[in-house]
Each structure stands twice: as C-alpha cells, then as structure tokens.
C-alpha cells in the first residue's frame, strides 16, 4: 500500500515525526499494523466482543491494511492518552437502547472519526458556536495566531489526503491540545462543526474573503444541520 501525503500540510504536520518511520516501512512492503512499529497494533480479525471492548481488554488495536486504519494508528502514536481516554469513555458511557450508541458514544465516535481539538480565545469559541463565520474567520482572523489546533479524527485525516472545501470537523474545546479532557456528559451538541479548510493559513484560497461567502459550506445557523444555539455547550 502506498500513501502520498504532504506531511508539511498544517493538518498532517503534527504527525510528521511518527509518520516518517511508518511510511518507510510501508514503502518496504510491510502491512500497516507492522509499519506502525508498535506492539499495540495487531492484524484485524474476528472479535469475540466489540472493537472498544477488545482494545480495553487486550491493549491491542486491530488494524486493517488501509489508509483509514493507518491514520488511526498515527493518532494512537501521537496522542496515546487521548485515544485511551476515548476508549475508556466508550466503556463507561451510560447504557443505550439495543442497536443504539446513545448520545455519549455518538459524540465519542464523532471525535474519533472527525474530531479536532481547539484551544482558542473566547471570542473565537463564541463565534464558532454561533456559526458566525465572519467574526470567526474574517474580522477576528488575527486571533487564530493565539490558537492551538490538532486534527485527531482519523477519518478526517484520511479525507484530507485530497483537500476539499466542504470537509468538516467536529470541535472539542480544550485548554491544551496535548492534554485534552473529555467531559463525562459529552454529547454531539457539545461538538460544533468547523469547515477545516477555512482555518486561516491552512489553505491558500481562504486568503480571500469571498471564500467564506459559500453558504453551502459556511452555513448560516438556521440552515445548518448542527443543533440550535440553545443546544450547544461551548
């Protein structure tokens, strides 16, 4: 399997140190679970219980030979405490009706697949929760210099191999992206949507104010699929 990625891109750069050796092993023909270079990873196969329970019980992460699981592994290598906390939170989540995850596990899954950790000034936090894109990206654009941003969603990282304007993250506000804290009452409403390529400095086209005029991506609150303002906890 071959992966072509620009590891200098803002979304991939935090993973460059762990990705380098893994990419070399992939190029040498090793499967993903071996290329990741850690005993934590094992070949995917039938599980007696669910994935989260297997990881918690064995400390091992079943890993398929594809890009999706490669990025999952890179996040484990870069953010082991965060991934372990996600795993434990899944197990501790309140029971849900048969066949459903429940709101806590829904939120944890959103973080795992499409999550972005953001430490930001209050003005930007409020603007994001209100989907006030003009304040967030234009009039207070300067405040992004005071932020920390880390994409932790492995599905989103995979999608960013081919950057497209509509790609969207679900944001967890934190004080420090390297020491995130998960709330026990986390729900999808706590994770506001963020079109990641709108982040200043992340993509050349967003240097133009017109970039943010596309309401198909930067949706007014009334048009968005996200919860109404009263449902967001930011």
N, C-alpha and C positions, 0 to 999 in steps of 0.2 A: 504493500500500500504506500502511495506517495501523497504527501500533503505539501501544497505550495502556499505558504503564508508569509506575509510581510511582518516579521516579528518586531519591527520598529514602529508599527502602527500603534496608536495610543491604547487600543483595546487589547492588543497582544503583548505589548512591551513588558507588563508586569510578569509575564510568564516566560520571558526570553531565556532566563537562566536555567529553568527546569526543562524548557522545550529543546534547547540545543542538543544535549546528550540524547534525548528521546528521538529527535529527528535523525541523528546519526545512526542510531540503532535501527530505526525504521528503514533507512536507506540501505542498511546492510542486510535487510530481509527478515528481521525479527518481527514476530507478531506484536500487537500493541501491548498486551499485558507484560511481555518481556522488555519491550522497548522502553517502557516507563521506568524500568530499573529499580523497582522496589518490590519486596516480598508481599506487600499489601495487595498486589494485583494478581488475579488468577484468571484462567480461561473461563468464559461464560459457559454455563451448563444448567441442567435441571436443578431446581432448588426445592428442598423439602418445604420450606416456608417462603414468605415473600422476600424480595430483594433487601429491604431495610432490615428485616429481622436477621437475615443471613450476615449482612455486614456487621451488625452489632454483636452477633454471637461468635463470629469467627475472626473479625478484624480484617477480613479479606473482601475485596471488591471485584465481583465478576465483571470481566471486561471483554467485550467483543472486538473483533478486528476491524474497526471502522473509525471514522473521524469523530463521530459523536462520543464514543467511549474514550477516544484519545484525549479529547478536551476535558471530559470528566476526570480522567486521570491527572491531567495537568493541574486542574483546580485542587484536587486532593494533594498533590505535591506542593503547590504554592500556598494553600490555605487549609492545612490538615485539621486545625482546631475548629474552623468554621464548618467544614464538611462533617466532622464528627458530631458537632453540635446539631446540625441538621438531622443527622441520622438518629441521634438520641431524642430529639424533639418529635420525630415521627412516631417513635415508640411510646412516648409519654403523652401523645395527643389524646384528647377525650374520644371515647368510642363513638362511631358514627353508624347510621343505619347500614344494613348489609348492602354491599355494592357501591357505597359512597365513601369518600375520603373524609368528609367533614371539613369545616372552614379552616381549621388549623393546618391540617395536612394539605389542603388545597393551596394555602399560602406557602407552605414549605416547598411544595412541588414547583410553584411559580418561581420561587427564589432559586431552587436548584437548577431549573431549566433556563430561566430568563432573567435571573437576578443581577442587580447592580448595587453595590454598596456606595453610598454617597455621604460624605461629611461636608456640610455646606453652611454658609451663613443663614440666619433665619429668613432673610428677605427671599433668598432663592428657594428655601424649603416651602415657604408660603406660596410663592408663585407656582411652583411645581404642583402642589396640592390643588391649587385653583385652576390649573392648566392655563395660567396667564403667560403664554409663550412670549409675548412682547417684553414683559418685565424679566422673565427668566433668561432670555437669550439675546435681547437687544439693548434695552435701556440700562439693565444692570449686568451687562455682559462682563464688565470688568471684575465682578465678584467671583467669577469662575477661577480666577487666579488664586483664590483662597480656599478652593475645594480640594478634596481627595476623592478620586473616582476609581472603582475597581469592578470590572465585569466578572461576576462569579457564576453566571448561568452558562453551563457547558453547551446547551443547545444554541444559545445566542452567540457564543464564541464560534461555534461551527458555522452559523449563518453569516457571520462577519468575515468568513473567508471570501465571500462575494458581497461586499458592502452595498446595501440598497437603502434608499432614503426611508422607506416605511419601517425598518427594523426597530422594534420597541423593546425596552427593558422594563422590568418591574423593580422599583427602587425601595431599598431598605435604608432609612436614615440611620447613621451611626456617628459616634464621636471620633472613631479611628477605624479606617478600613482594614487595618491589620489586627484589630481586636474587637470585632463586631459582637454585639449582644443580641440574642434572639429573645423576643418577648414571648411569654408563655401563652398570651391571648392573641397571638398573631392571626390575622385574617387577610384575605385578598384586599379588603378595603384599606388596609394599612400600607399597601404597596402601590403608590401612584405610578402610572405609566409614563415613560420617558422615551421619546424618539432619540436613540443614542447618537445618531449622526448629526443631530442638532447641537451637540455639546461643542462650544467654541474651541477651535483648534483641532478638532477631531477629523474634520473633513473639509477640504478646500471650498466646496460650493457654499458652505454655510457662512462664508465671509460676507455674502450679500444678504441684505435684509429681506429681499424678495424670496429667499429660500424658505423663510418661515411663513410665507403667505399661503402655502399649500394646505388648505383645510382638510384634505384627505389624510394628511399625516398629522399636522398640528391642529387637532380638532378643538373647536370651542367646547366648553364643558357640557353644554346642552346636547352636543352631538356625540360625545364620547361614550364608549362602552363602559368606561370606569364608573364607579358609584357616584351618586350625587354628593355635593360638598359635605353634607352632614355625615356621610358615611366614611369619609376619610379621616384617619387619625395620623397626624403628621407632627 
